[in-house]
Amino acid sequence: MRRAPVRTAARTAVDTACLLGALALALWPLLAVYGGTTALPAVVGGLLLGGGLAVLAAVRGWSALSVVASLVVVYALAGGALAAPTTTVAGVVPTLDTFETLARGVGSSWQEMLTLQPPVGDSGGLLVAPYLLALVGSAAALGLALRVRNAAAAASAAVVPVLVASVVALLGTRAPSIPPLATGVVLLLVLLPWASWRAGLLRARRVVSLAVLTAVAAGAAIAGAPAVVGETPRLVVRDEIVPPFDPRAYPSPLAAFRDFVKRQKDATLFTVAGLPAGARVRLATLDRYDGVVWNVAGDGTAESSGEFRRVGDEIPTNVRGTAAHVDVDIDALSGVWLPTVGEATSIDISDDAAADGLRFNEATGAAVLTGALHPGLRYSMDVVVPPVPSVREIGGAHEQDVSQPPATGVPDVVGVTAADVARDAGTAAQVAQTLSQWLSEEGYFSDGLVDAGQAPSLSGHGASRMVALLDGDLMVGDGEQYASAMALMARAMGLPSRVVLGFVPPADADGTPVDADAPVAVTGKDIQAWVEIAFAGHGWVPFDATPPREQTPQENEKPNPSEPQPQVVQPPPPAPDAVKPPDDDTEQPQPESPPATDTSVPLWRTIALVGGAVAVPLLLLALPFLVVGAIKARRRRRRRRTRDAAQRVAGGWDEVLDAAVDLRQPVVPHATRTESARTLTDSLAGSGAKPVAAGTVAQLARTADRAVFSAHRPTAAEAAAYWADVDTAVREMRRGATRRRRLRARLSLVSLRGRHRPSRRGRTS
């Protein structure tokens, strides 16, 4: 006898189009996370393969276990070309590295993509996450729609795209390419009518009511959701994961300014090639001042200067300027801060072990290497060096609205001096220019190298050093002090400012920059600190407040030491409090440090985030089995709780037959209960099941016939006792089967498709 097709071609086409279209819409925001069309092959390939496998399995009548096994094989064979092309031969043929990457990516790709800043790229097994979502999601959705005979259960496939959209929302960004509201409304307009049609509830008289219900739901989502949510930010897992690297645990790099000048003055720190003319090398960007040092800030957001995160192959930027490719070779430079140039669009480190420790801050353009720099480290960068606008070009632009931590411990002399110096300045750019010119013209330069003939100058940039610089007889210092002073003075005038520590490569004797194509050796004497101020429409603009090196205090400008005069008549003045001068210019009075704030993340939260990232793929893989189990449990509960006791007894017999069908026991279609019991009893006797199972099945058939056809209606107690016997019979039938057959029975969909035709083993010619 020829088997009838599972579904008509038209119905299969409608199911496939609606569900795959909804899944494609749900997965679309992931394309922006990976960058452009990087993840498009993984998403499209996963949808087509998973959907095609589900259709084939439904037509051929495969068991659920066979579908899962086929899904694993397809994942492994096609995953190399779609999710890990760099590990394959010619981008198609999988290798051992491919299978290892795919196996590891099932659990690790979610965590890796969450710790990278978009676009994350396609390195390693990053594409495994979207590939798995598309493959498993399409197979689960179409598998439910095409294989389940119960119309209401088949309509539950509409839940799968909603679940996938929820996972994508958690893995995405706060500003996805498609607004979440638009995604939700479209899914509602597509899936709600499809589910109603698929469940058999769509009638001609209900079309209008369904349309009204859909319109009301869509209107409520569009108008009501913003009112309910308000300004509450979207929950994005990548923004909740705190990177393990905290630069605030390290000393302020600006405090090491004098160490470069004194101990590494002539040492080659690194060599840079391809540096554009006039470009500077950035080491660290600091925007938090606590009265002691400038350092990075960490407020838990991606915009703060202390949040360094992993980045993919490309780093997005909207800055325009001169594009360049820069190569850097590290020599004597140590620490965790990685030199960068302009706005980096990609960073490629030759050492794979060191590359795992790369962290980047998109807000400041600074980078760190958690494993620390070491001699011989080589890396290259694709950068964009923006032009520096003049004060005239900035014009009347206002200061940019930038969130910065408030400066604390700032002495009063900073604000008083800033207001006095910039009292005649008009625009924000003129205020910044006036402050930098006053400091560079009125101050004197000295690195504190007294042995080299320079004037004495203490290091540091704490509150006491700022008082000595701005309120002393002479302003004497170097880039560390002048950059700190200008940044604080700009803050006092309401301008967003930050201090940048970096290097200014040497120039020729005539002042022209060196050849950009030739490698430039950067030494400790090239260290410099400058100030950046943000203007609306122009971004961060650098200002130099350090006086020229040749601008040093002259002998007649130095304060003359007081000569003691003999005191004969007048009594000596009272002795002032003794103050011990610092033994070295690195020792300076420091105000009390602010109380340390606990920025650690609770252990339970970290465990929950990591556990959730790992549980998502496992949940997707287990989703078909969970749905099958839930459908069978619901069927059993409905049969057992029917109000009519006779129907409850008949439902118990149906439960026995369904259990037998799932166990691959022969069940004759359209047979009487007695005939079915006789066939099932003979089969159980030959399968090794206990005799009690065979005897119980025969007794259950006779009891069910009496309950249905006799004049005596069974009581509730008799129905409950009958179901107890049903449980015993099913349990004994399962005990007589092998472990493999018991597992297949729990996952089997045969009983859900009805018993109008025999199973393969029970079919008679």
MOZINOR-V901963 format. One record per residue. N is the residue number from 1. RES is the residue in one small letter. BURIAL is I if it has 24 or more other ideal C-beta (glycine too) atoms within 12 Angstrom, else O. Layout:
N,RES,BURIAL
N,RES,BURIAL
//
This chain:
1,m,O
2,r,O
3,r,O
4,a,O
5,p,O
6,v,I
7,r,I
8,t,O
9,a,O
10,a,O
11,r,O
12,t,I
13,a,O
14,v,O
15,d,I
16,t,I
17,a,O
18,c,I
19,l,I
20,l,I
21,g,I
22,a,I
23,l,I
24,a,I
25,l,I
26,a,I
27,l,I
28,w,I
29,p,I
30,l,I
31,l,I
32,a,I
33,v,I
34,y,I
35,g,I
36,g,O
37,t,O
38,t,I
39,a,I
40,l,I
41,p,I
42,a,I
43,v,I
44,v,I
45,g,I
46,g,I
47,l,I
48,l,I
49,l,I
50,g,I
51,g,I
52,g,I
53,l,I
54,a,I
55,v,I
56,l,I
57,a,I
58,a,I
59,v,O
60,r,O
61,g,I
62,w,I
63,s,I
64,a,I
65,l,I
66,s,I
67,v,I
68,v,I
69,a,O
70,s,I
71,l,I
72,v,I
73,v,O
74,v,I
75,y,I
76,a,I
77,l,I
78,a,I
79,g,I
80,g,I
81,a,I
82,l,I
83,a,I
84,a,I
85,p,I
86,t,O
87,t,I
88,t,I
89,v,O
90,a,O
91,g,O
92,v,O
93,v,O
94,p,I
95,t,O
96,l,O
97,d,O
98,t,I
99,f,I
100,e,O
101,t,I
102,l,I
103,a,I
104,r,I
105,g,I
106,v,I
107,g,O
108,s,I
109,s,I
110,w,I
111,q,I
112,e,I
113,m,I
114,l,I
115,t,I
116,l,I
117,q,I
118,p,I
119,p,I
120,v,I
121,g,I
122,d,I
123,s,I
124,g,I
125,g,I
126,l,I
127,l,I
128,v,I
129,a,I
130,p,I
131,y,I
132,l,I
133,l,I
134,a,I
135,l,I
136,v,I
137,g,I
138,s,I
139,a,I
140,a,I
141,a,I
142,l,I
143,g,I
144,l,I
145,a,I
146,l,I
147,r,I
148,v,I
149,r,I
150,n,I
151,a,O
152,a,O
153,a,I
154,a,I
155,a,I
156,s,I
157,a,I
158,a,I
159,v,I
160,v,I
161,p,I
162,v,I
163,l,I
164,v,I
165,a,I
166,s,I
167,v,I
168,v,I
169,a,I
170,l,I
171,l,I
172,g,I
173,t,I
174,r,I
175,a,O
176,p,I
177,s,I
178,i,I
179,p,O
180,p,I
181,l,I
182,a,O
183,t,I
184,g,I
185,v,I
186,v,I
187,l,I
188,l,I
189,l,I
190,v,I
191,l,I
192,l,I
193,p,I
194,w,I
195,a,I
196,s,I
197,w,I
198,r,I
199,a,I
200,g,O
201,l,O
202,l,O
203,r,O
204,a,O
205,r,O
206,r,O
207,v,O
208,v,O
209,s,O
210,l,I
211,a,O
212,v,O
213,l,O
214,t,I
215,a,O
216,v,O
217,a,O
218,a,I
219,g,O
220,a,O
221,a,I
222,i,O
223,a,O
224,g,O
225,a,O
226,p,O
227,a,O
228,v,O
229,v,O
230,g,O
231,e,O
232,t,O
233,p,O
234,r,I
235,l,O
236,v,I
237,v,I
238,r,I
239,d,I
240,e,I
241,i,I
242,v,I
243,p,I
244,p,O
245,f,I
246,d,I
247,p,I
248,r,I
249,a,O
250,y,I
251,p,O
252,s,I
253,p,I
254,l,I
255,a,I
256,a,I
257,f,I
258,r,I
259,d,I
260,f,I
261,v,I
262,k,I
263,r,O
264,q,I
265,k,O
266,d,O
267,a,O
268,t,I
269,l,I
270,f,I
271,t,I
272,v,I
273,a,I
274,g,I
275,l,I
276,p,I
277,a,O
278,g,I
279,a,I
280,r,I
281,v,I
282,r,I
283,l,I
284,a,I
285,t,I
286,l,I
287,d,I
288,r,I
289,y,I
290,d,I
291,g,I
292,v,I
293,v,I
294,w,I
295,n,I
296,v,I
297,a,I
298,g,I
299,d,O
300,g,O
301,t,O
302,a,I
303,e,I
304,s,I
305,s,I
306,g,I
307,e,I
308,f,I
309,r,I
310,r,I
311,v,I
312,g,I
313,d,I
314,e,I
315,i,I
316,p,I
317,t,I
318,n,O
319,v,O
320,r,O
321,g,O
322,t,I
323,a,O
324,a,I
325,h,I
326,v,I
327,d,I
328,v,I
329,d,I
330,i,I
331,d,I
332,a,I
333,l,I
334,s,I
335,g,I
336,v,I
337,w,I
338,l,I
339,p,I
340,t,I
341,v,I
342,g,I
343,e,I
344,a,I
345,t,I
346,s,I
347,i,I
348,d,I
349,i,I
350,s,O
351,d,O
352,d,O
353,a,O
354,a,I
355,a,I
356,d,O
357,g,I
358,l,I
359,r,I
360,f,I
361,n,I
362,e,I
363,a,I
364,t,I
365,g,I
366,a,I
367,a,I
368,v,I
369,l,I
370,t,I
371,g,O
372,a,O
373,l,I
374,h,I
375,p,O
376,g,O
377,l,I
378,r,I
379,y,I
380,s,I
381,m,I
382,d,I
383,v,I
384,v,I
385,v,I
386,p,I
387,p,O
388,v,I
389,p,O
390,s,O
391,v,I
392,r,O
393,e,O
394,i,I
395,g,O
396,g,O
397,a,I
398,h,O
399,e,I
400,q,I
401,d,O
402,v,I
403,s,O
404,q,I
405,p,I
406,p,O
407,a,I
408,t,I
409,g,I
410,v,I
411,p,I
412,d,O
413,v,I
414,v,I
415,g,O
416,v,O
417,t,I
418,a,I
419,a,O
420,d,O
421,v,I
422,a,I
423,r,O
424,d,O
425,a,I
426,g,O
427,t,I
428,a,I
429,a,I
430,q,I
431,v,I
432,a,I
433,q,I
434,t,I
435,l,I
436,s,I
437,q,I
438,w,I
439,l,I
440,s,I
441,e,O
442,e,I
443,g,I
444,y,I
445,f,I
446,s,I
447,d,I
448,g,I
449,l,O
450,v,O
451,d,O
452,a,O
453,g,O
454,q,I
455,a,I
456,p,I
457,s,I
458,l,I
459,s,I
460,g,I
461,h,I
462,g,I
463,a,I
464,s,I
465,r,I
466,m,I
467,v,I
468,a,I
469,l,I
470,l,I
471,d,O
472,g,I
473,d,O
474,l,I
475,m,I
476,v,I
477,g,I
478,d,I
479,g,I
480,e,I
481,q,I
482,y,I
483,a,I
484,s,I
485,a,I
486,m,I
487,a,I
488,l,I
489,m,I
490,a,I
491,r,I
492,a,I
493,m,I
494,g,O
495,l,I
496,p,I
497,s,I
498,r,I
499,v,I
500,v,I
501,l,I
502,g,I
503,f,I
504,v,I
505,p,I
506,p,I
507,a,O
508,d,O
509,a,O
510,d,O
511,g,O
512,t,O
513,p,O
514,v,I
515,d,O
516,a,I
517,d,O
518,a,O
519,p,O
520,v,I
521,a,I
522,v,I
523,t,I
524,g,I
525,k,I
526,d,I
527,i,I
528,q,I
529,a,I
530,w,I
531,v,I
532,e,I
533,i,I
534,a,I
535,f,I
536,a,O
537,g,O
538,h,I
539,g,I
540,w,I
541,v,I
542,p,I
543,f,I
544,d,I
545,a,I
546,t,I
547,p,I
548,p,O
549,r,O
550,e,O
551,q,I
552,t,I
553,p,I
554,q,O
555,e,O
556,n,O
557,e,O
558,k,O
559,p,O
560,n,O
561,p,O
562,s,O
563,e,O
564,p,O
565,q,O
566,p,O
567,q,O
568,v,O
569,v,O
570,q,O
571,p,O
572,p,O
573,p,O
574,p,O
575,a,O
576,p,O
577,d,O
578,a,O
579,v,O
580,k,O
581,p,O
582,p,O
583,d,O
584,d,O
585,d,I
586,t,O
587,e,O
588,q,I
589,p,O
590,q,O
591,p,O
592,e,O
593,s,O
594,p,O
595,p,O
596,a,O
597,t,O
598,d,O
599,t,O
600,s,O
601,v,O
602,p,O
603,l,O
604,w,O
605,r,O
606,t,O
607,i,O
608,a,O
609,l,I
610,v,I
611,g,O
612,g,I
613,a,I
614,v,I
615,a,O
616,v,I
617,p,I
618,l,O
619,l,I
620,l,I
621,l,I
622,a,O
623,l,I
624,p,I
625,f,I
626,l,I
627,v,I
628,v,I
629,g,O
630,a,O
631,i,I
632,k,I
633,a,O
634,r,O
635,r,I
636,r,I
637,r,O
638,r,O
639,r,I
640,r,I
641,r,O
642,t,O
643,r,O
644,d,O
645,a,I
646,a,I
647,q,O
648,r,I
649,v,I
650,a,I
651,g,I
652,g,I
653,w,I
654,d,I
655,e,I
656,v,I
657,l,I
658,d,I
659,a,I
660,a,I
661,v,I
662,d,I
663,l,I
664,r,I
665,q,I
666,p,I
667,v,I
668,v,I
669,p,O
670,h,O
671,a,O
672,t,O
673,r,I
674,t,O
675,e,O
676,s,I
677,a,I
678,r,O
679,t,I
680,l,I
681,t,I
682,d,O
683,s,I
684,l,I
685,a,O
686,g,O
687,s,I
688,g,O
689,a,I
690,k,O
691,p,O
692,v,O
693,a,I
694,a,I
695,g,O
696,t,I
697,v,I
698,a,I
699,q,I
700,l,I
701,a,I
702,r,I
703,t,I
704,a,I
705,d,O
706,r,O
707,a,I
708,v,I
709,f,O
710,s,O
711,a,O
712,h,O
713,r,O
714,p,I
715,t,O
716,a,O
717,a,O
718,e,O
719,a,I
720,a,O
721,a,O
722,y,I
723,w,I
724,a,O
725,d,I
726,v,I
727,d,O
728,t,I
729,a,I
730,v,I
731,r,O
732,e,I
733,m,I
734,r,I
735,r,O
736,g,I
737,a,I
738,t,O
739,r,O
740,r,O
741,r,I
742,r,O
743,l,O
744,r,I
745,a,I
746,r,I
747,l,I
748,s,I
749,l,I
750,v,I
751,s,I
752,l,I
753,r,I
754,g,I
755,r,I
756,h,O
757,r,O
758,p,I
759,s,I
760,r,O
761,r,O
762,g,I
763,r,O
764,t,O
765,s,O
//
